[in-house]
Amino acid sequence: MASSLRVLLVAEHPESTSYLRRLLKSAQYGVVAEVGMGAEAVVAAREHRPDVIIVGLEEPTARGLRTIESLKLAAAEYPVIAVSSLGDREALRRTMVAGARDYLVRPISADDFRQAVTNVLETERRRSSAEERTVTGNPGEIITVFGAKGGVGRSTLAANLATALAQETHQRVVLIDLDTSLGDVALLMSVAPERTMADLVPHIDRLDSDLLRDFLTVHESGVRVLPAPMRPEEGEAIEGAHIAKVLDVMVKTYDYVVVDTPRTFSEGVLSALDQAHLVLLVASPDIACLKSTKLCLGMMRLWHYSQEKLKLVINYPSNSREVGGQEIEEALDYPIFWKVPYSSAVAAAARRGRPVVLNAPGNSYARNVARLAKVMAGTYRPARGLFARLLERV
């Protein structure tokens, strides 16, 4: 089976090229072509249609990273695996952001190399299966993020959760901004959309998965984004039925649909809440917010939202915790599902227009949301050992 695999080798550094030749021969992979960086690699990928592209990445990395970015844009159907002697975290991060599916540090055994290639190809197979999913296929999950009061970090959590889900699951994730008047998801994700929700409305009657893709902006993390209208007046034409239709198509096309909402109960928001498989009700631990949250919980109980569907998330906006967790649960008569820690990195990431999970992945907030994503995906396993358990509390 290994010998039937078609590999495109992209490298320029002589020592790296020689190493990769030996590695591919040892792994019994057939090389369809061996080319240099830049446009040559893109042309070769289109011509030879390889199963996988192996890129030898060495200092200086700029040209190699640009090549990976070009391959991601022009030949995205052929997954890229970077092999490098650079083992630092920053090199790995920049390479993955550029579009590589995996990053292997030399030296690597032939068995480990084959396993890495197998894992990447299996992930791509799942991606392709999701891409081709029709409206009659297996549905995904809608996660609606709501807050009874403004300023609780709802949009920041939605953007970071969507990004973390894409990173942790390697599945298809879409993020939709339902704040049709003042939505800022596009800013938080630093995308410059050509189309928004307002542009989609005139085509709503013929909306399907193929047409939907034309209105989505692809973020560097792989998350598809449907932003709110650029101007508040454009949102006036968006009705609850439009949003219900969009969500219905999305959930039959994508694995995870993360919905950021305003704090008002409009028809569109009610559709997003009702259609959601999971509602994350975000609150901060201050008295005013908890009062609004208690009223909100009361309404949702009348709507017969179960505790399996409705999850309370406490987001700490500062280091000082005005009200403790037990006090919150007693005051609201509702269990806390998740606590998100305060971090100054959130504001720093927002200024750069990048989710914290990308801008500062080792930060406490980023690690926390990454764990939340794993819980959402059902892949979270509690850490073992005293030191690990201490880290879990961060």
Backbone torsions as a table, in degrees:
resi	resn	phi	psi	omega
1	MET	NA	-39.0	-177.1
2	ALA	-61.5	-41.1	-175.5
3	SER	-66.5	-20.7	-179.3
4	SER	-83.3	-9.9	-179.4
5	LEU	-72.4	134.7	-177.9
6	ARG	-100.3	118.0	-175.2
7	VAL	-118.6	132.9	171.6
8	LEU	-101.3	122.4	-179.6
9	LEU	-98.9	121.7	180.0
10	VAL	-119.4	115.0	-179.1
11	ALA	-163.5	154.1	178.0
12	GLU	-128.2	-32.3	179.7
13	HIS	-68.4	121.6	-173.8
14	PRO	-54.0	-45.5	-177.5
15	GLU	-66.7	-39.8	178.5
16	SER	-65.5	-41.7	179.1
17	THR	-61.0	-45.0	179.7
18	SER	-62.8	-42.5	-179.7
19	TYR	-62.3	-44.2	-177.4
20	LEU	-68.0	-35.5	175.4
21	ARG	-58.0	-46.9	-179.0
22	ARG	-65.3	-40.8	-178.9
23	LEU	-64.0	-44.6	-179.6
24	LEU	-66.6	-37.2	177.5
25	LYS	-66.3	-42.1	179.8
26	SER	-64.7	-35.6	179.2
27	ALA	-80.9	-5.2	179.1
28	GLN	64.2	40.0	175.7
29	TYR	-101.5	139.2	179.1
30	GLY	-86.1	130.4	179.4
31	VAL	-94.7	116.3	-179.2
32	VAL	-79.1	-26.1	177.8
33	ALA	-165.6	153.4	176.7
34	GLU	-125.9	115.2	-173.2
35	VAL	-133.4	169.5	176.9
36	GLY	-89.2	-171.8	-177.5
37	MET	-78.2	173.7	173.0
38	GLY	82.4	-150.4	-175.2
39	ALA	-59.0	-31.3	179.4
40	GLU	-57.7	-39.3	-179.4
41	ALA	-67.8	-40.7	-179.7
42	VAL	-65.3	-44.9	179.2
43	VAL	-61.0	-43.1	-179.6
44	ALA	-65.1	-38.1	179.4
45	ALA	-63.6	-43.1	179.4
46	ARG	-68.4	-34.2	-177.2
47	GLU	-76.2	-45.2	-172.9
48	HIS	-94.0	-15.9	177.8
49	ARG	48.4	61.5	-176.1
50	PRO	-73.2	162.6	173.5
51	ASP	-75.2	-32.9	-179.5
52	VAL	-153.5	150.4	178.6
53	ILE	-114.3	124.7	177.8
54	ILE	-104.0	121.3	-178.9
55	VAL	-112.0	122.5	174.2
56	GLY	-83.2	113.5	-173.6
57	LEU	-111.4	117.0	179.3
58	GLU	-137.4	165.8	176.7
59	GLU	-67.2	141.1	-8.7
60	PRO	-73.6	138.1	-170.0
61	THR	-88.2	-9.5	-172.0
62	ALA	-55.0	-48.5	-177.7
63	ARG	-66.6	-39.2	178.1
64	GLY	-63.7	-41.4	178.9
65	LEU	-66.0	-40.5	177.2
66	ARG	-63.7	-36.2	178.2
67	THR	-64.8	-43.7	178.6
68	ILE	-62.6	-41.2	177.1
69	GLU	-61.0	-42.2	179.9
70	SER	-65.5	-40.5	177.8
71	LEU	-64.2	-38.1	178.6
72	LYS	-63.0	-39.1	-177.7
73	LEU	-78.9	-42.6	-171.3
74	ALA	-99.9	-17.9	-178.0
75	ALA	-143.9	50.9	-172.0
76	ALA	-65.4	-20.3	-178.5
77	GLU	-73.1	-10.4	179.9
78	TYR	-108.8	106.3	-174.0
79	PRO	-65.8	144.6	-178.9
80	VAL	-107.2	132.1	171.2
81	ILE	-117.9	124.6	178.7
82	ALA	-93.5	136.6	176.0
83	VAL	-123.1	124.0	-172.3
84	SER	-145.8	158.6	172.6
85	SER	-89.2	-3.0	-178.1
86	LEU	-87.8	115.4	-175.6
87	GLY	-105.2	9.0	-177.6
88	ASP	-80.3	154.3	-175.3
89	ARG	-61.6	-38.3	-177.7
90	GLU	-66.1	-39.5	177.4
91	ALA	-62.5	-42.6	177.7
92	LEU	-61.6	-47.6	-177.3
93	ARG	-60.4	-47.0	-177.8
94	ARG	-64.5	-35.7	-179.7
95	THR	-69.8	-41.4	179.2
96	MET	-68.3	-38.9	176.6
97	VAL	-62.7	-36.8	179.8
98	ALA	-64.5	-26.0	176.1
99	GLY	132.0	2.8	178.3
100	ALA	-68.8	145.1	178.5
101	ARG	-85.4	-22.5	177.3
102	ASP	-155.6	159.8	-177.9
103	TYR	-134.2	113.3	-176.8
104	LEU	-110.2	133.2	-178.7
105	VAL	-100.6	127.9	176.4
106	ARG	-71.2	149.6	-3.9
107	PRO	-79.4	153.4	179.1
108	ILE	-137.6	138.8	-178.9
109	SER	-75.1	159.7	179.0
110	ALA	-62.1	-38.4	-179.9
111	ASP	-65.0	-45.3	179.3
112	ASP	-65.4	-36.6	178.8
113	PHE	-64.5	-46.5	178.8
114	ARG	-61.3	-39.7	179.6
115	GLN	-64.9	-40.4	178.4
116	ALA	-62.8	-43.6	178.5
117	VAL	-63.6	-43.6	178.7
118	THR	-59.9	-43.5	-179.9
119	ASN	-63.0	-43.1	-179.8
120	VAL	-64.3	-44.5	-179.2
121	LEU	-65.8	-34.7	176.8
122	GLU	-67.2	-40.1	176.5
123	THR	-62.6	-42.6	178.7
124	GLU	-64.7	-35.7	177.3
125	ARG	-62.4	-41.3	177.9
126	ARG	-67.1	-38.5	177.8
127	ARG	-61.4	-45.5	-178.9
128	SER	-63.3	-39.2	178.4
129	SER	-62.7	-40.9	178.2
130	ALA	-68.0	-37.8	-179.4
131	GLU	-61.9	-36.5	-176.1
132	GLU	-90.6	2.4	-178.5
133	ARG	-62.6	131.5	178.2
134	THR	-97.4	177.9	-177.7
135	VAL	-68.3	-9.9	176.3
136	THR	-98.5	4.6	-177.0
137	GLY	-82.4	-174.2	-179.1
138	ASN	-68.1	129.8	-177.8
139	PRO	-74.7	155.9	174.2
140	GLY	-90.2	-152.1	-179.4
141	GLU	-128.3	139.3	176.2
142	ILE	-101.3	124.1	176.1
143	ILE	-116.0	108.6	-178.4
144	THR	-98.8	127.4	-179.3
145	VAL	-104.1	118.8	-174.6
146	PHE	-131.4	154.2	175.7
147	GLY	-143.2	138.4	-178.0
148	ALA	-79.2	-7.6	-177.5
149	LYS	-144.5	149.2	179.0
150	GLY	-74.9	160.0	175.4
151	GLY	78.2	19.5	-178.4
152	VAL	-97.5	2.9	179.2
153	GLY	85.2	23.9	-176.8
154	ARG	-64.0	-50.9	-177.7
155	SER	-66.0	-39.3	178.1
156	THR	-62.0	-42.2	179.1
157	LEU	-65.7	-42.5	-179.2
158	ALA	-61.6	-45.1	-178.7
159	ALA	-64.8	-43.5	-179.2
160	ASN	-71.9	-36.3	178.7
161	LEU	-65.7	-42.8	178.3
162	ALA	-61.2	-43.6	179.8
163	THR	-64.7	-43.5	179.7
164	ALA	-64.9	-38.2	177.7
165	LEU	-62.0	-41.3	178.5
166	ALA	-63.9	-39.7	-178.6
167	GLN	-73.1	-42.7	-172.6
168	GLU	-78.8	-32.8	-174.2
169	THR	-103.2	-20.2	-174.6
170	HIS	57.1	29.1	177.4
171	GLN	-110.9	177.4	-174.0
172	ARG	-83.2	124.3	-176.5
173	VAL	-125.7	136.2	175.9
174	VAL	-125.4	140.7	-179.8
175	LEU	-119.5	123.7	-178.4
176	ILE	-118.5	134.8	-179.5
177	ASP	-101.0	109.5	-179.1
178	LEU	-95.1	4.4	174.1
179	ASP	-81.1	83.1	-170.5
180	THR	-71.8	-6.9	178.3
181	SER	-102.2	-44.8	-173.9
182	LEU	-136.0	35.8	-178.2
183	GLY	-66.4	140.6	-178.5
184	ASP	-128.4	20.8	177.8
185	VAL	-61.5	-39.5	179.9
186	ALA	-59.8	-37.9	178.6
187	LEU	-70.3	-43.1	-178.9
188	LEU	-64.4	-31.6	-179.8
189	MET	-95.8	-3.6	179.1
190	SER	53.0	50.4	175.1
191	VAL	-113.9	147.2	178.0
192	ALA	-110.9	86.6	-172.6
193	PRO	-72.1	142.0	173.0
194	GLU	-85.3	-25.5	-179.3
195	ARG	-135.4	151.8	179.6
196	THR	-130.1	-175.4	177.4
197	MET	-56.8	-37.1	-179.0
198	ALA	-62.6	-36.1	-179.6
199	ASP	-71.3	-22.9	-177.3
200	LEU	-79.3	-30.6	-172.8
201	VAL	-53.9	-44.5	-179.6
202	PRO	-61.6	-17.2	-177.7
203	HIS	-106.3	13.0	-169.0
204	ILE	-63.3	-31.9	-176.6
205	ASP	-69.3	-25.2	179.8
206	ARG	-112.5	19.4	-177.3
207	LEU	-67.4	128.4	171.7
208	ASP	-140.9	-176.9	-174.6
209	SER	-63.0	-36.4	-179.8
210	ASP	-67.6	-46.0	-179.6
211	LEU	-66.9	-37.0	-179.0
212	LEU	-57.6	-40.7	-177.5
213	ARG	-59.0	-29.9	-178.6
214	ASP	-69.5	-16.6	-177.5
215	PHE	-104.2	2.8	-178.2
216	LEU	-101.8	143.1	175.6
217	THR	-103.2	130.5	-177.2
218	VAL	-89.3	121.0	177.2
219	HIS	-80.7	160.9	-178.8
220	GLU	-59.1	-25.5	179.9
221	SER	-79.5	-10.6	-175.2
222	GLY	100.5	-11.4	177.9
223	VAL	-67.3	132.9	172.3
224	ARG	-87.3	136.9	-175.3
225	VAL	-122.0	129.5	169.4
226	LEU	-110.2	99.2	-173.6
227	PRO	-75.7	163.7	172.2
228	ALA	-72.3	163.2	177.5
229	PRO	-56.6	150.2	-178.8
230	MET	-71.4	-30.2	179.8
231	ARG	-122.1	139.9	-176.3
232	PRO	-54.9	-37.3	-177.1
233	GLU	-65.8	-24.4	179.0
234	GLU	-69.4	-24.1	-178.9
235	GLY	-76.2	-12.8	-176.3
236	GLU	-66.9	-24.3	-178.8
237	ALA	-84.7	-6.1	-177.1
238	ILE	-87.6	118.3	-177.2
239	GLU	-105.1	165.7	179.0
240	GLY	-58.7	-37.6	179.6
241	ALA	-65.3	-33.4	177.5
242	HIS	-64.1	-46.3	-178.3
243	ILE	-65.5	-39.8	178.3
244	ALA	-60.3	-41.0	179.1
245	LYS	-66.1	-44.5	179.8
246	VAL	-60.5	-45.8	-179.4
247	LEU	-65.1	-36.3	179.6
248	ASP	-63.5	-41.6	178.4
249	VAL	-71.2	-40.9	-179.1
250	MET	-60.5	-46.2	-173.9
251	VAL	-70.2	-19.0	176.8
252	LYS	-94.3	1.1	-178.4
253	THR	-119.2	-31.7	-174.5
254	TYR	-118.4	156.8	-179.3
255	ASP	-74.9	-39.6	179.6
256	TYR	-134.1	129.8	175.7
257	VAL	-115.3	109.5	179.4
258	VAL	-100.0	124.7	-174.2
259	VAL	-113.6	120.2	173.1
260	ASP	-95.5	131.1	-173.9
261	THR	-121.7	157.1	167.8
262	PRO	-76.5	177.1	-176.2
263	ARG	-92.4	11.0	179.2
264	THR	-101.0	150.4	179.2
265	PHE	-90.9	68.4	175.4
266	SER	-78.9	172.2	178.7
267	GLU	-61.1	-39.3	179.8
268	GLY	-65.1	-41.7	178.8
269	VAL	-65.9	-41.2	178.3
270	LEU	-62.0	-37.0	175.9
271	SER	-62.7	-43.7	-179.2
272	ALA	-66.0	-35.2	178.2
273	LEU	-71.9	-44.8	-178.1
274	ASP	-67.3	-39.6	-177.0
275	GLN	-78.8	-14.3	-175.6
276	ALA	-67.2	142.3	169.8
277	HIS	-81.7	-26.8	-179.6
278	LEU	-143.9	130.4	175.1
279	VAL	-112.4	120.4	174.4
280	LEU	-96.7	107.9	179.0
281	LEU	-91.0	107.8	-173.0
282	VAL	-93.8	132.9	178.5
283	ALA	-140.7	154.3	172.4
284	SER	-103.9	157.2	-172.1
285	PRO	-84.5	39.9	175.2
286	ASP	-107.8	156.7	-171.0
287	ILE	-59.6	-44.7	-177.4
288	ALA	-62.2	-43.3	-179.4
289	CYS	-67.6	-40.8	-179.6
290	LEU	-64.7	-33.2	177.1
291	LYS	-64.4	-46.1	178.6
292	SER	-65.2	-38.1	-179.3
293	THR	-66.0	-37.4	178.9
294	LYS	-64.1	-40.9	176.7
295	LEU	-62.6	-41.0	179.7
296	CYS	-63.7	-44.8	178.0
297	LEU	-60.0	-38.5	178.7
298	GLY	-61.5	-43.8	178.6
299	MET	-64.3	-43.4	-177.1
300	MET	-68.4	-28.1	174.1
301	ARG	-67.7	-37.7	176.8
302	LEU	-65.0	-27.4	176.9
303	TRP	-82.6	2.9	178.0
304	HIS	65.1	35.4	172.0
305	TYR	-75.8	124.5	-178.6
306	SER	-80.7	165.3	176.1
307	GLN	-67.8	-20.9	175.3
308	GLU	-70.2	-31.5	-179.3
309	LYS	-90.0	-42.9	-173.3
310	LEU	-98.9	114.8	-176.8
311	LYS	-118.3	130.6	-179.7
312	LEU	-89.5	125.7	179.8
313	VAL	-118.6	124.3	177.4
314	ILE	-101.1	119.5	-179.3
315	ASN	-107.7	118.0	-176.4
316	TYR	-87.0	115.2	-176.4
317	PRO	-82.2	-6.1	179.7
318	SER	-155.1	174.8	179.5
319	ASN	-70.5	-26.3	-178.8
320	SER	-83.7	127.8	-179.0
321	ARG	-102.2	100.3	-174.2
322	GLU	-61.8	-39.4	-179.8
323	VAL	-130.0	133.8	-179.1
324	GLY	-75.5	164.8	-177.1
325	GLY	-59.7	-43.7	-179.6
326	GLN	-65.9	-39.5	177.8
327	GLU	-63.1	-38.6	179.3
328	ILE	-63.2	-46.8	-179.3
329	GLU	-62.8	-38.6	178.6
330	GLU	-68.6	-40.4	-178.7
331	ALA	-67.7	-38.5	-177.1
332	LEU	-92.0	-13.3	-175.3
333	ASP	54.3	45.1	-177.6
334	TYR	-154.1	138.7	-177.1
335	PRO	-74.9	143.7	174.2
336	ILE	-80.9	126.0	179.1
337	PHE	-86.4	-38.6	-174.4
338	TRP	-151.9	146.1	174.9
339	LYS	-120.6	128.5	-179.9
340	VAL	-106.2	122.4	-174.8
341	PRO	-75.7	156.6	172.7
342	TYR	-71.4	144.6	174.2
343	SER	-155.7	132.4	176.8
344	SER	-67.6	-16.8	179.6
345	ALA	-66.9	-20.6	179.8
346	VAL	-64.1	-48.2	179.8
347	ALA	-65.7	-39.5	179.6
348	ALA	-63.1	-41.2	179.2
349	ALA	-67.4	-39.3	179.4
350	ALA	-62.2	-37.8	178.4
351	ARG	-64.6	-30.5	178.6
352	ARG	-87.6	-7.6	-179.0
353	GLY	69.9	35.2	179.8
354	ARG	-132.5	140.8	173.7
355	PRO	-59.0	146.7	-178.5
356	VAL	-61.4	-33.8	-177.3
357	VAL	-65.0	-18.2	173.7
358	LEU	-99.4	-41.0	-174.0
359	ASN	-73.7	-35.0	-179.5
360	ALA	-145.6	69.9	-172.5
361	PRO	-61.2	-22.6	179.8
362	GLY	-87.6	-2.1	-178.1
363	ASN	-70.6	154.8	-177.2
364	SER	-60.9	-39.9	178.7
365	TYR	-63.9	-45.6	-178.3
366	ALA	-63.0	-44.1	179.6
367	ARG	-63.9	-38.2	179.8
368	ASN	-63.2	-47.3	-178.6
369	VAL	-69.7	-32.6	175.9
370	ALA	-62.9	-40.6	176.4
371	ARG	-65.4	-39.5	177.9
372	LEU	-60.8	-41.2	178.6
373	ALA	-61.5	-40.8	178.3
374	LYS	-64.6	-38.0	176.8
375	VAL	-63.3	-43.9	178.4
376	MET	-59.0	-39.1	-177.0
377	ALA	-84.8	-8.9	-180.0
378	GLY	77.4	22.9	-177.7
379	THR	-113.7	4.1	-176.0
380	TYR	-76.3	132.6	174.7
381	ARG	-125.4	120.9	-179.4
382	PRO	-55.4	143.2	-179.9
383	ALA	-71.5	154.4	177.7
384	ARG	-107.2	155.0	175.9
385	GLY	91.0	153.7	-176.8
386	LEU	-61.9	-49.8	-178.0
387	PHE	-61.6	-41.7	179.5
388	ALA	-65.0	-39.4	-179.6
389	ARG	-66.7	-34.6	175.8
390	LEU	-62.9	-41.1	178.1
391	LEU	-63.9	-35.9	-178.5
392	GLU	-62.2	-24.0	-178.3
393	ARG	-78.8	-14.5	-176.3
394	VAL	-73.4	NA	NA
